[in-house]
Amino acid sequence: MSENVFFNPGQSISSSYDFDKAYTAAKIYHMKADNSVLIVQEKDGQPYVIFDEAKALQQEAAEGKKYSVIKRVSNDKE
């Protein structure tokens, strides 16, 4: 089942075409900020983009682009 979220691309933390690099950046941000982080992708072939999950809750759908959640990095079991 796919989970979609809306983000303003200008609020991204990082992006990469390489999932492993994006995942590493997400883990580093998560450890420093102690916030849940989402690795998302607009569509296949596009870069993986990292966002702070709390910002997803603040976005209005009309303000951002639609992304599919690829991985969530949080204190919960992954």
Backbone hydrogen bonds in HBPLUS format (Angstrom, degrees):
<---DONOR---> <-ACCEPTOR-->    atom                        ^
c    i                          cat <-CA-CA->   ^        H-A-AA   ^      H-
h    n   atom  resd res      DA  || num        DHA   H-A  angle D-A-AA Bond
n    s   type  num  typ     dist DA aas  dist angle  dist       angle   num
A0069-VAL N   A0003-GLU O   2.83 MM  66  5.58 169.1  1.84 167.9 170.2     1
A0005-VAL N   A0067-TYR O   2.92 MM  62  5.42 155.2  1.99 149.1 157.0     2
A0067-TYR N   A0005-VAL O   2.84 MM  62  5.42 165.4  1.86 166.3 170.3     3
A0007-PHE N   A0065-LYS O   3.05 MM  58  5.46 152.0  2.13 147.0 152.4     4
A0065-LYS N   A0007-PHE O   2.70 MM  58  5.46 148.8  1.79 158.5 147.5     5
A0011-GLN N   A0008-ASN O   2.89 MM   3  5.67 170.4  1.89 131.5 134.7     6
A0012-SER N   A0009-PRO O   3.25 MM   3  5.60 158.8  2.30 117.2 117.1     7
A0013-ILE N   A0050-ILE O   2.77 MM  37  5.40 171.7  1.77 155.9 158.6     8
A0050-ILE N   A0014-SER O   2.89 MM  36  5.29 167.3  1.90 154.5 153.2     9
A0016-SER N   A0048-TYR O   2.91 MM  32  5.34 150.7  2.00 147.2 156.7    10
A0048-TYR N   A0016-SER O   2.72 MM  32  5.34 157.5  1.77 151.7 148.0    11
A0022-ALA N   A0018-ASP O   3.07 MM   4  6.36 160.5  2.11 153.2 159.1    12
A0023-TYR N   A0019-PHE O   2.77 MM   4  5.97 158.8  1.81 157.2 163.4    13
A0024-THR N   A0020-ASP O   2.98 MM   4  6.14 154.9  2.04 143.0 149.4    14
A0025-ALA N   A0021-LYS O   3.00 MM   4  6.22 162.4  2.03 148.7 153.1    15
A0026-ALA N   A0022-ALA O   2.92 MM   4  6.14 153.7  1.99 146.4 154.1    16
A0027-LYS N   A0023-TYR O   2.95 MM   4  6.20 157.0  2.00 148.8 154.3    17
A0028-ILE N   A0024-THR O   3.03 MM   4  6.27 159.2  2.07 151.1 156.5    18
A0029-TYR N   A0025-ALA O   3.00 MM   4  6.21 167.9  2.01 151.7 154.7    19
A0030-HIS N   A0026-ALA O   2.89 MM   4  6.02 161.2  1.93 148.3 154.2    20
A0031-MET N   A0027-LYS O   2.96 MM   4  6.16 157.6  2.01 147.2 152.4    21
A0032-LYS N   A0028-ILE O   3.06 MM   4  6.31 157.8  2.11 151.2 157.0    22
A0033-ALA N   A0029-TYR O   2.81 MM   4  5.86 172.7  1.81 162.2 164.5    23
A0034-ASP N   A0030-HIS O   2.70 MM   4  5.02 136.7  1.88 134.6 144.6    24
A0053-GLU N   A0036-SER O   2.91 MM  17  5.47 162.8  1.94 137.3 141.0    25
A0037-VAL N   A0073-VAL O   2.83 MM  36  5.07 162.4  1.86 146.8 152.8    26
A0073-VAL N   A0037-VAL O   2.76 MM  36  5.07 172.9  1.77 159.4 162.0    27
A0038-LEU N   A0051-PHE O   2.84 MM  13  5.34 166.8  1.86 160.6 164.9    28
A0051-PHE N   A0038-LEU O   2.99 MM  13  5.34 158.3  2.04 150.9 158.0    29
A0039-ILE N   A0071-LYS O   2.78 MM  32  5.10 168.9  1.79 164.5 164.7    30
A0070-ILE N   A0039-ILE O   2.73 MM  31  5.52 161.6  1.77 154.4 159.4    31
A0071-LYS N   A0039-ILE O   3.16 MM  32  5.10 156.3  2.22 138.5 142.1    32
A0040-VAL N   A0049-VAL O   2.82 MM   9  5.27 172.5  1.83 158.8 160.4    33
A0049-VAL N   A0040-VAL O   2.79 MM   9  5.27 166.5  1.81 150.7 155.5    34
A0041-GLN N   A0068-SER O   2.99 MM  27  5.44 147.2  2.10 143.9 154.2    35
A0068-SER N   A0041-GLN O   2.95 MM  27  5.44 179.4  1.95 142.4 142.5    36
A0046-GLN N   A0043-LYS O   3.06 MM   3  5.73 156.9  2.11 144.2 146.6    37
A0055-LYS N   A0052-ASP O   3.08 MM   3  5.72 142.0  2.23 116.0 125.0    38
A0056-ALA N   A0053-GLU O   2.95 MM   3  5.31 140.5  2.11 108.2 119.5    39
A0057-LEU N   A0054-ALA O   3.24 MM   3  5.50 131.8  2.49  99.9 111.0    40
A0058-GLN N   A0055-LYS O   3.11 MM   3  5.08 139.7  2.27  95.5 107.1    41
A0059-GLN N   A0056-ALA O   3.39 MM   3  5.33 150.2  2.49  96.8 104.9    42
A0063-GLU N   A0060-GLU O   2.92 MM   3  5.39 150.0  2.01 115.6 124.7    43
